[in-house]
Amino acid sequence: MSSKTERTLRGTAWRLFLTCWLIYALHFATNTVREIYPALSLGDHLSLDVSEYEGLHPDIFTVAGRGAYINNNPGASLLGAIPYAVTRPFIARAVETIQQARLRSGAPAPEYDNIYPLAREFYREAYARGLDVKFALGAGVMQALLMAPLSAFGAVTMFHILYGLTRRQRTALLLALLYAFATPVFYRTAQLNQNVLIANFALFTWALLWRPWDDPATPRRPRYLLAGLLCGWTLVLDYSGAVAVAALSLYAWAKQRALPAALRHQTDLVRYGAGVLASVSVLLICQWIAFGHPLLAAQHYMPPTQYSVIGYNGMTWPQPDLLWQTAFGLSFGLFTSAPLLLLALYVPGWWDTRMRLLPRRETLLALGFTLALFLFAAANQFGRLQFNSGVRYVVPAVPFLFLLAAGPLLRLPRVIGWAVAALGTYWSWCLAMYRDVEQGLGVLESLIHITTEGVRLPWLVTLERLGFIGDARLYSVLLLGLAAVGLALLWGVRLRPRPSLTQAQTGQNS
């Protein structure tokens, strides 16, 4: 690869990263999810104990003599605590200033105009405890400084993978933008979420092991230790990460055996395994500190719930109805949330080399990982709770499915391909803005409301419902317009390669 091509690719990758970061951050959703509480506690007290937030979330439970914890793995909270800890002095000052202003004004608490009673009750309680501003700012920095840049880097990783497969920069860029904004990565990046984090970490692991951007004539040795660390962290994020660990570890073994002898080393898989174990040890230490036993998860200690009494803590044999809902349900089906991914189900695209974009080994990984994840999600009866939160459990399969879908998409007639891409992006954008899948026609409600009522950024809708601003649609249009101008300037500036020494001398002599 020439130095000019490398500079062009680097410039495109940076623009893609900044574009995705900006758009993701603008679509921040204000939901105070359970993972936020340990992140705040870690930033404030270096503790996973969330006793000060008891009663604010149904997934917080108390362990006698040990404190209160959330009923999930701590990986997302550990990551979220980093941007919160960095910005904590500014957040604390803002909270103190606003609280003093409220005391001086003596104004009553704002009424949260929301159709859900539990949402109104949560805001009243958070306001009464003086936590509403802290929650909002804490969730905001975790999204803007963790979720948005990580998913943006995921889009850049996808861009490099696609360039390695197609050797066409424009094609790779357009497909990477589709991955970023026409899939549930867009929807889930709006808040701290372990599922899209698993998707990102699994993608990073795969890319490090695969390295499709390398020149086939001069392949390079994969970075096994770093790949192992990232792969192991998927399990720290959630126990569904076990599927990613199993699939990617099998791939690491197969990939290592296929490398030229000069690039293979007997310690390769040892390094990879050490990385996985190093990350998993973080989970074991956290469980030991919280519950007194490294091998027993939070689900073992949580009080019985509607689904935890089924099978082993909610895990049974895969249920056909839940499998169907996970794939095609109107509330949280993956393919109803992202119709573009239906192209991944085109079977000839799995084996026809004229249609298939991925090599055979990578195709088998994508298919195997996706199938295993769907079966895992169909066995986890807590997946039935996605009716009020949207597609979640199978989001880690999105990067793999997207690469399966990319081949058939590129083979479509140009007009049809552009129409499919535009519809998929608009569909996903509406879902990222509207977000409520519990009412009416589920994900279709987003299309109906956004198309008929206009664009609305989620965090501005919350401010409108609290009475802090007027029509959220007006402010949304203004912000999106400013963002469009900024992005036009970003992409309109071309990187000029530095003149060579010969060129510089010629210019001076003339």
C-alpha positions in Angstrom: 0.0 0.0 0.0 1.4 3.4 -1.0 2.0 6.1 1.5 -0.6 8.3 -0.3 -3.2 5.6 0.0 -2.4 5.2 3.7 -2.8 8.9 4.3 -6.1 8.9 2.5 -7.4 6.0 4.5 -6.2 7.5 7.7 -8.0 10.8 6.9 -11.2 9.0 5.9 -11.1 7.0 9.1 -10.7 10.1 11.3 -13.6 11.8 9.5 -15.8 8.7 9.9 -14.9 8.5 13.6 -15.7 12.1 14.3 -18.9 11.9 12.2 -20.2 8.9 14.2 -19.1 10.3 17.5 -21.0 13.5 16.9 -24.2 11.9 15.6 -24.2 9.3 18.4 -23.7 11.9 21.1 -26.6 14.0 19.7 -29.0 11.1 20.0 -28.2 10.6 23.7 -31.2 9.0 25.6 -31.6 10.0 29.2 -32.7 6.6 30.6 -31.0 5.9 34.0 -30.2 2.2 33.4 -29.1 -0.1 36.1 -25.4 -0.1 35.0 -25.2 3.6 35.8 -25.5 3.1 39.6 -22.3 1.1 40.1 -20.5 3.5 37.7 -21.5 6.4 39.9 -20.6 4.6 43.1 -17.2 3.6 41.6 -16.5 7.2 40.6 -17.6 8.5 44.0 -16.4 5.8 46.4 -14.4 3.2 44.4 -17.1 0.7 45.4 -19.7 -1.4 43.6 -22.0 -1.0 46.6 -25.0 1.0 45.5 -26.8 1.2 48.8 -27.4 4.9 48.5 -29.5 4.2 45.4 -31.8 1.5 46.9 -35.4 1.8 45.9 -34.6 3.6 42.6 -34.4 0.6 40.4 -36.0 -2.9 40.6 -32.6 -4.5 39.6 -30.9 -3.3 42.8 -31.0 -5.8 45.6 -29.5 -6.1 49.1 -27.1 -8.8 50.3 -27.3 -9.0 54.1 -24.1 -7.6 55.7 -22.5 -6.8 52.4 -24.5 -3.9 50.8 -26.6 -3.5 47.7 -25.7 -4.4 44.1 -27.3 -4.7 40.6 -28.2 -8.1 39.3 -25.8 -8.1 36.4 -22.1 -8.2 35.6 -20.1 -5.1 36.3 -18.1 -4.7 33.0 -20.2 -1.8 31.6 -20.2 0.0 35.0 -16.4 -0.3 35.3 -16.0 1.3 31.9 -18.7 4.0 32.6 -17.0 4.9 35.8 -13.9 6.2 33.9 -15.5 9.2 32.1 -17.6 9.9 35.2 -14.6 10.0 37.5 -12.8 12.4 35.1 -15.7 14.8 34.9 -16.9 14.3 38.5 -15.6 17.7 39.8 -17.6 19.5 37.2 -20.7 17.4 37.7 -20.5 17.9 41.5 -20.1 21.7 41.1 -23.1 21.8 38.7 -25.3 19.7 41.0 -24.4 22.0 44.0 -25.1 25.2 42.0 -28.5 23.9 40.8 -29.5 22.6 44.2 -28.7 26.0 45.8 -30.7 27.8 43.1 -33.7 25.5 43.8 -33.5 26.2 47.5 -33.5 29.9 46.9 -36.4 29.9 44.4 -38.6 27.6 46.5 -40.2 26.4 43.3 -42.1 23.0 43.4 -40.6 20.0 41.7 -41.3 19.9 37.9 -43.9 17.4 36.7 -42.6 14.8 34.4 -45.1 14.6 31.5 -44.8 10.9 30.8 -47.4 8.2 30.1 -45.6 5.7 32.3 -46.4 6.0 36.0 -43.1 4.3 37.1 -41.1 6.9 35.1 -43.0 9.8 36.8 -42.4 8.1 40.2 -38.7 7.6 39.5 -38.2 11.3 38.6 -40.1 12.5 41.7 -38.0 10.2 44.0 -34.7 11.2 42.3 -35.6 14.9 42.5 -36.5 14.5 46.2 -33.1 12.9 46.9 -31.3 15.6 44.9 -30.1 13.1 42.4 -31.9 14.0 39.2 -29.2 16.3 37.9 -26.4 14.0 38.9 -28.1 11.1 37.1 -28.7 13.2 33.9 -25.1 14.5 33.8 -23.6 11.2 34.8 -25.6 9.3 32.1 -24.6 12.1 29.6 -20.9 11.8 30.1 -20.9 8.0 30.0 -22.7 8.1 26.7 -20.8 11.0 25.1 -17.3 10.0 26.3 -17.6 6.2 26.4 -20.5 4.8 24.3 -20.3 7.2 21.4 -16.6 7.0 20.8 -16.4 3.3 21.3 -19.2 2.7 18.7 -17.6 5.2 16.5 -14.3 3.3 16.7 -16.4 0.2 15.9 -17.5 1.9 12.7 -13.9 2.7 11.8 -12.9 -0.9 12.5 -15.7 -2.0 10.1 -14.4 0.5 7.5 -10.9 -1.1 7.6 -12.4 -4.6 7.4 -14.5 -3.7 4.4 -11.6 -2.0 2.7 -9.5 -5.1 3.2 -12.3 -7.2 1.6 -13.2 -4.8 -1.3 -10.1 -2.7 -1.8 -12.5 0.1 -2.6 -12.4 3.1 -0.2 -15.7 4.6 -1.2 -17.5 1.3 -1.0 -16.0 0.6 2.4 -16.9 4.1 3.7 -20.5 3.9 2.6 -21.0 0.4 4.0 -19.3 1.5 7.3 -21.8 4.4 7.5 -24.6 1.9 7.0 -23.2 -0.3 9.8 -23.1 2.7 12.1 -26.6 4.1 11.3 -28.7 1.4 9.8 -28.3 -1.2 12.5 -29.2 -1.4 16.2 -25.7 -0.1 17.0 -27.3 3.4 16.5 -30.2 2.6 18.8 -28.2 1.0 21.6 -25.3 3.5 21.7 -27.7 6.1 23.0 -27.1 5.0 26.6 -24.8 2.9 28.7 -25.5 -0.6 27.4 -23.6 -3.9 27.8 -25.0 -5.5 24.7 -23.6 -3.1 22.2 -20.4 -3.0 24.2 -20.1 -6.8 23.7 -20.7 -6.2 19.9 -17.9 -3.7 19.8 -15.4 -5.8 21.8 -16.2 -8.9 19.8 -15.7 -6.9 16.6 -12.3 -5.6 17.9 -11.2 -9.1 18.8 -12.2 -10.5 15.4 -10.4 -7.7 13.6 -7.2 -8.2 15.6 -7.2 -11.9 14.9 -8.3 -11.7 11.3 -6.4 -8.6 10.0 -8.1 -8.5 6.5 -6.5 -5.2 5.7 -3.0 -6.7 5.5 -1.3 -7.1 2.2 -1.8 -10.9 1.3 1.8 -10.9 0.2 3.1 -9.7 3.5 0.7 -10.9 6.3 1.4 -9.9 9.8 1.1 -11.8 13.1 -2.1 -11.2 15.0 -2.0 -9.5 18.4 -3.1 -12.4 20.5 -2.7 -10.9 24.0 -4.8 -7.8 23.2 -7.3 -9.9 21.3 -7.6 -12.1 24.4 -8.1 -9.2 26.7 -10.9 -7.7 24.6 -12.6 -11.1 24.1 -12.5 -11.9 27.8 -14.0 -8.5 28.6 -17.2 -9.6 26.8 -17.8 -12.0 29.7 -17.2 -9.2 32.2 -19.9 -7.2 30.5 -22.5 -9.9 30.6 -22.7 -13.7 30.8 -24.0 -13.8 27.2 -20.4 -12.9 26.4 -19.6 -16.6 27.0 -20.9 -17.1 23.5 -18.4 -14.6 22.1 -15.6 -16.1 24.1 -16.3 -19.6 22.8 -16.8 -18.6 19.2 -13.8 -16.3 19.0 -11.5 -18.6 20.8 -12.3 -21.4 18.3 -11.7 -18.9 15.6 -8.3 -17.9 17.2 -7.3 -21.6 17.1 -8.4 -22.1 13.5 -6.7 -18.9 12.4 -3.5 -19.7 14.1 -3.3 -23.1 12.4 -3.9 -21.4 9.0 -1.1 -18.9 9.4 2.2 -19.4 7.5 4.8 -21.2 9.5 6.9 -18.1 9.8 4.1 -16.3 11.6 3.1 -19.1 14.0 4.6 -19.3 17.4 3.9 -21.9 20.1 3.0 -19.2 22.6 0.3 -17.5 20.4 -2.6 -19.3 21.9 -1.1 -19.1 25.4 -1.0 -15.3 25.0 -4.5 -15.2 23.8 -5.7 -17.4 26.7 -3.7 -15.3 29.2 -5.5 -12.2 27.9 -8.9 -13.9 28.3 -8.1 -15.1 31.8 -6.8 -11.6 32.8 -10.1 -10.0 31.9 -12.3 -12.7 33.4 -10.3 -12.5 36.6 -11.7 -8.9 37.0 -15.2 -10.4 37.0 -14.2 -13.0 39.6 -12.6 -10.4 41.8 -15.7 -8.2 41.7 -17.9 -11.1 42.6 -15.6 -12.0 45.4 -15.6 -8.5 46.8 -19.4 -8.0 46.4 -20.7 -11.4 47.4 -17.8 -13.3 49.1 -17.5 -15.9 46.4 -15.7 -15.5 43.1 -17.6 -18.1 41.1 -21.2 -17.2 42.1 -22.8 -14.5 40.0 -25.1 -11.7 41.1 -28.0 -13.7 39.7 -27.4 -16.4 42.3 -28.0 -13.9 45.2 -30.9 -11.8 43.7 -34.4 -12.3 45.1 -36.8 -14.5 43.1 -38.5 -12.8 40.2 -41.1 -13.8 37.6 -38.4 -15.4 35.4 -35.6 -16.3 37.8 -37.6 -19.2 39.1 -37.7 -20.8 35.7 -34.9 -23.3 35.0 -31.6 -22.2 36.5 -32.0 -18.5 37.3 -34.1 -18.0 34.2 -32.0 -20.2 31.8 -33.9 -23.1 30.2 -33.8 -24.9 26.9 -34.3 -22.5 24.0 -38.0 -21.6 23.6 -39.4 -21.4 20.0 -41.7 -18.5 20.8 -38.9 -16.5 22.3 -36.6 -17.3 19.5 -39.2 -16.0 17.0 -39.8 -12.8 19.0 -36.0 -12.2 19.3 -35.8 -12.4 15.5 -39.1 -10.9 14.2 -41.1 -9.6 17.2 -42.5 -6.1 16.7 -41.1 -5.0 20.1 -37.6 -6.3 20.1 -37.0 -8.4 17.0 -33.6 -7.9 15.5 -34.8 -8.0 11.9 -37.8 -5.9 12.5 -35.5 -3.3 14.2 -33.0 -3.4 11.4 -34.6 -4.7 8.1 -31.3 -4.2 6.3 -29.9 -7.3 8.2 -32.5 -9.5 6.4 -30.0 -9.7 3.6 -27.8 -11.8 5.8 -30.4 -14.5 5.7 -30.0 -14.9 1.9 -28.6 -18.4 1.9 -26.7 -18.3 -1.5 -24.8 -15.4 0.0 -23.2 -17.8 2.5 -21.6 -20.1 -0.1 -21.7 -18.5 -3.6 -18.2 -16.9 -4.0 -19.7 -14.3 -6.4 -22.1 -13.2 -3.8 -20.2 -13.8 -0.6 -18.0 -11.0 0.7 -16.4 -13.0 3.6 -13.9 -15.8 3.2 -15.2 -19.3 4.1 -13.7 -19.4 7.6 -15.1 -16.0 8.5 -18.5 -16.9 7.1 -18.6 -20.0 9.3 -17.7 -17.9 12.3 -20.4 -15.3 11.6 -23.0 -18.0 11.1 -22.0 -20.0 14.1 -21.7 -17.1 16.4 -25.1 -15.7 15.3 -26.9 -19.0 15.7 -25.4 -19.7 19.1 -26.3 -16.2 20.3 -29.9 -16.5 19.2 -30.2 -19.9 20.9 -28.7 -18.4 24.1 -31.2 -15.5 23.9 -34.1 -17.9 23.4 -33.0 -19.9 26.4 -32.8 -16.8 28.7 -36.3 -16.1 29.8 -35.4 -12.6 31.0 -35.3 -11.8 27.2 -39.1 -11.5 27.4 -38.6 -8.2 29.3 -37.2 -6.6 26.1 -40.8 -5.6 25.2 -40.2 -2.3 27.0 -36.6 -1.7 26.1 -36.2 -2.9 22.5 -33.7 -5.1 20.8 -30.8 -6.0 23.2 -29.8 -9.6 23.7 -28.7 -10.4 20.2 -27.1 -7.0 19.4 -23.6 -8.6 19.7 -24.4 -10.5 16.5 -24.9 -7.3 14.5 -21.3 -6.8 13.2 -21.2 -10.5 12.0 -24.7 -10.3 10.4 -23.8 -7.0 8.7 -20.8 -8.5 7.0 -23.0 -11.4 5.8 -25.5 -8.9 4.5 -22.9 -6.7 2.8 -22.2 -9.2 0.0 -25.8 -9.5 -1.3 -26.3 -5.7 -0.8 -23.4 -5.0 -3.2 -24.9 -7.4 -5.7 -28.2 -5.6 -5.9 -28.9 -3.3 -8.8 -27.6 0.1 -7.9 -31.0 1.9 -7.7 -32.4 -0.9 -5.5 -29.3 -1.0 -3.4 -29.4 2.7 -2.7 -33.2 2.4 -1.9 -32.5 -0.4 0.6 -29.7 1.5 2.2 -31.8 4.7 2.5 -34.8 2.9 3.9 -32.7 1.0 6.4 -31.0 4.1 7.6 -34.2 6.1 8.0 -35.8 3.1 9.8 -32.9 2.9 12.3 -32.8 6.7 12.7 -36.5 6.9 13.6 -36.1 4.1 16.2 -33.0 5.9 17.7 -35.1 9.0 18.1 -38.6 7.7 19.1 -37.4 4.7 21.2 -40.7 3.7 22.7 -41.4 0.1 21.5 -43.9 -0.9 24.2 -47.0 0.8 22.7 -49.1 0.0 19.6 -47.1 -1.5 16.8 -43.7 -1.6 18.5 -40.8 -0.6 16.3 -43.3 0.6 13.6 -44.5 3.3 15.9 -41.2 5.1 15.5 -41.7 5.3 11.8 -45.2 6.5 12.1 -44.5 9.2 14.7 -41.2 10.6 13.4 -42.6 10.7 9.8 -45.8 12.4 10.8 -44.6 14.6 13.7 -41.0 15.5 12.8 -37.5 14.7 14.2 -37.0 14.8 18.0 -33.7 14.1 19.8 -34.5 11.9 22.9 -32.8 14.1 25.5 -34.5 17.2 24.2 -37.9 15.4 24.5 -37.1 14.7 28.2 -36.3 18.4 28.7 -39.6 19.3 27.0 -41.6 16.9 29.1 -40.0 18.5 32.3 -41.0 21.9 31.1 -37.5 23.2 30.7 -37.7 24.0 27.0 -40.5 24.5 24.5 -41.1 22.3 21.4 -38.3 19.7 21.3 -38.7 19.4 17.5 -37.6 23.0 16.9 -34.4 22.6 18.9 -33.8 19.2 17.3 -33.9 20.7 13.8 -31.6 23.5 14.9 -29.0 21.2 16.4 -29.2 18.7 13.6 -28.8 21.6 11.1 -25.7 22.8 12.9 -24.3 19.3 13.0 -24.9 19.0 9.2 -23.0 22.2 8.6 -20.1 21.0 10.7 -20.0 17.6 9.0 -20.1 19.3 5.6 -17.1 21.3 6.5 -15.4 18.2 8.0 -15.8 16.2 4.8 -15.2 19.1 2.5 -11.7 19.6 3.7 -9.3 17.4 1.8 -6.0 16.2 3.2 -3.1 17.4 1.1 -0.2 15.1 1.1 3.1 16.6 2.1 5.3 17.5 -0.8 8.3 15.3 -1.3 11.8 16.7 -0.8 12.2 16.8 -4.6 9.0 18.7 -5.0 9.9 21.1 -2.3 13.3 21.8 -3.9 11.7 22.3 -7.3 9.4 24.8 -5.8 12.2 26.7 -4.1 14.3 26.7 -7.3 11.5 28.1 -9.4 
